[in-house]
Amino acid sequence: MDPFDKAVTILNKKNLPNLLTVCCISSAFDYFSEFPEKFPYVFPVVNQAKVSLFIKAILYSKSNNHRNDLLKWQDLPKVFNPLIDAGSKLDILEEGDLDIDSRMTKLIAHFACSQMLFTRENIRQRVSLKYSLYHLIPSKYSKYLHERHKRNFVDIPGIMSEALGINLDTYFVIALFLILGYRDKYYKLLDPPDEIKEMMEGLVKHPEKLENAKERYLGSIIDKSDQLTKYFMFQLDQLPMFNKNDLISFLAITSQTISELRTLNNTNPFQRGHISERLCPLERYPIVKVNPWQYIIPDFRYFDLATTELLRWVFQDIYVNNEFNEVMGTVQESFVKEMIETALNEIIVVPERQYTKGGSHYLGPDLLLIENDKLIVIEIKAKHITLDTRLAQDSDYLIRDLEGAISALVKLHNEKIPDLYSGLDIYSDIQSEINKTRDNAPICVSIIGEGVFSLQEFITMYRKAHPDFSLNSISYPFCIIDVLHFCQALDVSKSNKLSLYSILYEYWEIGNTLDPKPHAAEDFQGREIRGQESVLISAWSELTQKSQAVFKTTFEPNKSD
């Protein structure tokens, strides 16, 4: 029997609310132990890969609310061991018709989808970014967006509120509140005993006893999971700090019953790919409606991911054409310009200008940055990585998604940068500053809405495997970087008093080599970013200041429970 099916067979006979509670508890150990200054105390007995496969197995199983058999600690090895076997069996390594480069690309893509998926930037940064792009910036520049896009104008804040049924800030506040509420439950009910903490933190040298201590502690928790269910499920009347209609709207777009999730799980694209990297319905609906009045978050990493990413699913349902992406491109341009001016006010920032050459009309770079005697030219694309690309795990699919960003770089190199140095009238007010940069190679940058793990390294790998690839014709340093990592580049520049040019040049240089290295290009050498210096801090402050009273409360089980 297939290892995954073996685990599912065991779960078939179990009580569903109990399984969801055990999964929730396991996920809490994995997710909340990684909060700042915390140790992953029960790793690797419980980890993200096991929890992700566990919830998938629950969805494939026939467990239901009416079965009485509970999952005990002694059952977990019989479930987790086959799941580990299922997750580690990679067909990629057995495909004999692939050359070594293709096999390596697919292997990297596999880990990006099955593990790196959950290592996106922290939720605070992602919420701040989405709140800026979907609310603050389009609200601030509404008149400009309307004038520029005319008939194709999309009122993003208005459509977002209409699609969600609640304001975006309320949506984010409810999501963040649920995470904080569950975090409090973790500290009150699950925080490991001092014996484990002291051994993990090296205060007591008993490594041979550590695994036994972890297992004893986890066993005691799992075996009383039925008593903990009331703490890890929640219902509307436990959240009186929110308007009931807002909660109903929030749950309408974030939750489904187990039956609905299982039906969705049996459709394409949820059946494509290796089980460990397969799309999970919890990426779209991260909350399970256990019964008409109770809900549970079985996997906090899926909930963390979905809090920002399910917004794309919502818009994809509304806009099948490209008008939303076009407006978002303009929003992103305004956002990036504002972030640069906020972080590095000594840089000259020149937005896109239109000019005539040879009787034809042309557009300059979306943003032109002059940093002393260095030139940075930027094109901005709202394009996201498509679901097909993620599921296919084929480098050509990713290149297709990046086609706009790639062609923009080539155009910068071949046309727009030469035009900047040609003395066009449209740039006469800053031509002297542009001319000061002639002795240094300009950096060409394409900023995209969403990237993938080690994007710059992937581009380098693809360039080396395809000599005729268009980016091989570019003689200047160039970067393809997603908007959130570009914000981090600004933060690194500001916090470490380094020029933005040097940060982006380093990004290109590190990404241009495939040799073993301690950091990917997007890690910016692991440099520290001081929180109060983040360009996204104002968005976070505006969002959370509206709801300070809410964040001082937590939800408790009903007194009647």
N, C-alpha and C positions, 0 to 999 in steps of 0.2 A: 504493500500500500504506500502511496505517496506520503512523505513525511507531513506535509500540510494537512492532507486528508486525515491522517492518523490523529492529529491534534483536534481537528474539527469533530471527529467521531466522539472523542471524550466530552467535548463541550455540548454535543447534541442533547445529552441527558441532564444538563444542569439548569438551574434556575437563572433566568435572564437578568433580573435586577441584581442578583448576587454577582454574576459575571461582570456586569457593568461597574459595580462597586469595586470589585477586585481590580479591574482594569484602571479605574479612576485612581485608586490608591497607589497602584504600581506606577502610573504616570506621574502622580504627585511626587513620589520618591525621585523619579528621574528628572522632572521639570523644576521643582522648587529647590532641590538641592544645589542647583547651579546658579541660584541668585547670588548677587555680589557677596563676597566674603564667606560663601558657604562651600562645603565640600560635598562631592557626590558620594555620600557615606555608604550607600548600599550598592554602588557600582562594583563589579559587573553583574551581580546577582540579578539586578533589575537595570535595564538600560533602554534607550530610545528604540533600538531595533527590535527588541523583544516586545515592547509595549505596542509598537506599530503593527507587528505581525499578529499580536494577541487580539487587537480589536478587529483586524481583518478576519481572523478565524471566527470570532463571535458573529460577525455579519454573515459568514458562510454557513454557520451552524443552524440547527433547528431548535436551539434553546428558546424557552418562552417563559412567560410570567407564571404559568401554572405548574411547572415542574418544581419539585421540592428539594432535589439533590443540590447541595451547596459545594462550591469549589473549596477544597481544603489545601493546606500547605503541601501535604504529601502528593496531591494531584499535580502541582505546578511543574515538577520536572517532567512528568509524562506529557504535559502540554508544551512547555517551553523548549525542551530538547528537540522534539520534531520540528518546531517552528524555526529553531536555529539552523537545523539541517536544511530545511526548505529555503531559508533565506540565503544560505551560503552556497547553494547549488546554482552556479552561474552557467547558463547555456552559452554565454559569450566565449567562455574558455574552451568549449567543445566544438565551436563552429570551424570546421577545417578549411573552408574556402576563403577565409579572411587573411589578408596579409597582416604583418605584425603592427603596422601603423593603424590600420583600421580597427584591429582588435583592441589596441590600447585606447583609441578614441572612444570606442563603445564601452570599454571597462570604466573609463573616467566618467562617461555619461551615466553609467549605471550607479556609481557611487554618488554622483551629483543628485540623481533623482531619489535614491533610497536613503541617503544619509544627509548630504549637504542641503537637501530640501528643508531640513529642520534647523539648519545653522545660519539662516538669514540673520540680518542685523536685528538687534534687539527690538522688542515691540514698541518701546518708547520712540525710537528713531523712525520706525515705519509708520506708526500712527501720526507722528508729527509731520512726516512727509505727505501722507495721504490727506491729512486735514488741511495742509497748505495748498495742495494741488486741486482738491475737490471742493474747497470752501473759501479759504482766506484769499488766495490769489484771484480766482474767477469772480469773487464778490468785489474785490478792490478794483479790478480792471474790467468790470462788466461793460462799460460804455465802449472801451477800446476793442474788446472782443466782438461786440455787436457790430461796430463799424467795419472791422476787418473781415468778418465772415458773413455779414449780411444775412441772406436767406438760409445759409448753413449754420448760423449761430445756434449754439446749444447752451441753454442756461443750466450749467452743471450743478450748482447748489440747489436750484429748484427741482431739476429732474432727479437729483439724488434723494432729496426729501420725499418727492412723490413716489419714487421707486421703493425706498426703504419704508415709507410710512411714518418716518420720524426724521428729525433733523440729524445731520451727520454728527454734530457734537454729542447729542444724546445717545446715539448709537455707540460711539466710541466710549463714552463714560460708562454705559451699562457693561460693555465688554470688559473694560479695565477693572470695574468694580467686582465683577465675577472672579477675575483672576486674583485680585487682592483678597477677596473673601475666602476663596479656596486656599490661598497661601496661609491665611490665618489658621484655617483648619489643619493644614499640614503642621504648622508649628505647635499647635495646641494638642493635636492627637497623634501625630506620626513622627515628630522630631526624634531621631535616634537617641538612645541613652548615652550617658557620658562614657561608658566603657568603649563603645564603638568610636565616638568622637576622638577620644584620647589616643586610641591606636591609629586612627586615620591621620590625625594631625601630628603624629610622631612623638607625642608626649609620653607614651608608654610603649615599650618595645616588645610587643608580642605578636609578630606577624603571623605566626602559626595559628594563633587563636582568632584572628580577625575574621576569616571567612565563616568559621563556626558561629561567632558572635552575630554576624550579619544574618545568617540563616535562622538562628534561634529567634532573633528579633522580628524578622520578616514573617516567620512562621506564626509567631504570637499575634501579629497584626492580621494576617490573612485568615487565620482560624476564628477571629472574632469579627470578620468583615460584615456578617449579617447584622451585628450590633451597631456597626458604623454607618450602615446604609442611610439612616435618617440624617446624618451629618453631611453626606456627600451628594445627596439629592436635594433639589430645591424646588420651591413653588412660588407662585406670584405673591401670595400674602406674606412671604418672608422678606419681601423687598419693598416695604412701604415708602421708602425714600424716593421711589420712582412713580411716575404717573402710570396707572394700570394699562391704559391704551398704548403708551409707549412700550411697555414690556411686551404686550401682546404683539405689537408690530415687530419688535426686535426678535422675538421667538419665532414669528412667522417666516422670517428670512434666514434664521440660523438653526432651526431645529426641524426634525422629522421623527416620525415613529420608527421603531426598528423594522416594521414591515415595509414602510416606504423606503428606508435605507437599503434594505435587502433587495427590493425590486430594482432600485437604481443601480445597485451593485452588480446586477445580472445583465446590465445593458452595456453596449459599447459607448464610451471608451474605457469603462471600468474593468473590462476583462482583458485589456491589452497589456502585454509585457510580462516580465518576471514578477512573481507574487510580491517580492519585497519592494519593487519600484512601481507597482501598479497604482494607478490613481485610486484614491479612497473616497467614498462618498462623504466622509467627515471633512474633507477639504472644502466642500460646499456647505454642508450642514453639520457643524461640529458639536451640536447639542442633540442628545437623544431624548425624545418625549416618551418616557417610560409608561405613563398612563395619562388620563386626561388632566391631571393636576400636578404631576411630578416630572422633573427634568434632571438630567445629569450630563456632565462633561466627562466622557470616558477617557479622552486623550488630550492633555493640555497643550501638547505641541501642535496638534491639528487645530485646536481652538486658537492658539497664538497665531498660527499661520493664517487661518481663515479670517481673523479679525480685520486684517487689511486686504487680503487677497480675494475674498469672496465678493468685494465690491466690483471687481472686474467681471465676475460671472453675472452680476446684476445688470451691468451695462451691456454686456454681450447679448443679453436677452432682449434689450430694448433697441440697440442700434446694430443693425446687420450691415449697414453701409459704413462709409469712412468718415462721416461728418464729426463724430465724437473724437476720433483720433486727430482730426485736423484742428479742432478747437483745443484739444489737450496739448498739441504741439505748441500752439501759441501761448497757452497757460504756462507750459514748461519753460518757454523762452523767458517770459516775464519773471517766473520764479527764479531761474538760474541767475538772471541779471540782478535781481534783488538780493539774492544770497551772496553774490560776489561783492556787491557794493556794501553789504552789511559787514562782511568778514574782512575785506581788504580794500579799505577806502582810498588807498594810495594808487591803486591801479586805474588807468584810463579805460573806461568801458564804453564801447561804441556799438549801439544796436544796428540791426540790418538797415542798409541804405540801398536805394534803387538808383541805377545810373544807366546812361546810354553809351553804347560803344558800337561804331560802325552801323548806326541806324537801328540797332536792336536794343531792347531793354534787358538789363541784367540785375540780379540781386546780389549784394555783397554777403559776407558771412553773417550768420544769425547774430553772433557776438564777436567783436574784435577787441582783444585785450592787449594793452600796451603796458608792460611792467618794466620800467626803466628802459633798458636797451634790448628787451626781449618781446617777441610777438607770439601771442596765442590766438589762434583762429578757431572758432567753435561753430559747429552745426548741431542742431537739436532736433531729435526725432522722438515722437511719443510712442513709437512701436514697442510692443511687448513680445516676449517669447510665446509662440502659440502652443496650444495643447498638443497639436500634431507633432511639433518638434520635440517636446518633452517625451512623448510616448514612443516616437520613432527612434530616438537616440541616434540619429544619423547626422553626421557633420554637415551634409549638404542641406538638410532641413534648416539647421541653425544659420548657415550662410544665407539661405533664402530669407529668413527673418531679419537678418542684418543687412540685406541688400541696400536699403535706403541709407543706412549709416555708412556703408562701405563706399557707395557711389558718391556720397557727400564728401568723403575724405579725398577721393580721386579728383573731384571737381575743385576742391580747395587747392590741391597741389597744382593742378594743371591750368586753372583759370583764375580763381579768385585771388590767390596770393600774388601771382604776377600782376594782376590788375591793381592791387593795393600799392605796389611799388612803381606803377606806371605814371603817376601824377594825375589821376582823375580829378576833375573839378569837385566832385561830390565829397572828396576827402581833403580838400584844400585847407580846411581849418585845423587838421591834425597831421598833414603830410610831413611836416618837419619831424614830428614824433615818430611817425612810421619809418621815416628814413634812418633814424638813429638805430633801428633794429637790423639793418642790412647785414651786419657782420655776424649775426647769430642766426642759426637755423630756426625758423618758426616751428611751433608745435601745432599740428592739426588734431583737433579733438572732435569726435562725434559722441554726443551725450544721448543715450537712449533711455526709454522709460523703465526698462527692466533688463537685467543681464542674466548671466549664468555664472556658476562657480568657475573661477580662474579664466575669465573671458579673454583677457589679453594673451594668456598663454595658449588658449585654444586657437586664437587667430594665428599665432606664430606657428603652431603645429600644422594648421591647415595651409599656411603659406609655404612651408617647407615641403609638404606633400604635393603641392600643386604649383609648379614653377610658373605657369601662365596666369596665376591668380592676379587680379587687378591691383591689389595692394602691394605686390612686389615691385610695381613701377614707381612707388613713392620714395623719394630720396630724403624727405624730412621725417623727423620723429612723429609718430602718430599714436593716438589712443582711441579706443572704443571703450566707453565707460558708462555705467548706468548712473542715473541722476542721484541716487542715494550715496554711491561711492564718490561721486564728484563733490557732494556736500562734505563728505569726510575728508576729501583732499583739501577743501577750504579750511576745515577745522584743524587739520594737521599743520597746514601752512600758518594759520593764525597762532595756534597754541605753541608751536615750536619756532616761531619767528623765522620761517623759511619761505623763500619765494614760491609762488604757485608754479612758476615755470620749472623750478628745480624738482618739485614734487611730481609734476606730470612727466617730466623727462625721466625721472627715476622709475615711474610707473611703466613707461615705455621700455626702458632699458631692462628692468627686471622681467617684464613680460616677454621680452625678446629672446630670452634664453630658456631652454628646457632642462638645464642642468639641475641637479638637486639643490634646494635652497631652503632656508628656514621660513621664508614667507612668500606667499603669492604676491603678485603686483598689487592687488587690491587691499592688501594688509598694510601697505605704506610702512613697511619695516617694523610694524608693531609699535609705532610711536604713540605716546599718550595724547589723548584729547581731553582737555579739562571740560567738564560738563557745562559750566556756565559760559564757555566760549563757543559752544556749538551754534552753528548758524540756524539750527532748528529749534533752539531753546525758546524763542518767542512764541512759536506755534504751540509748543507743549504747555507753556505757561498760560497762554490764553485759554486753552482747552481745559486745563485742570483747575484754574482759578475760578471758573464758573461753577465748579462742583466740589469745592473744598469740604463742605459739610458732608457730602455723600461719601467721600473717601475716608472720613473718620469713623464710619460705621461698618459693621460686618453683618452678614445674615446668619441667623441661628435657626436650628430646627424648631418646628412648631411645638409649643408647650404641650399640646395634646398628643404629640408623638411619643 
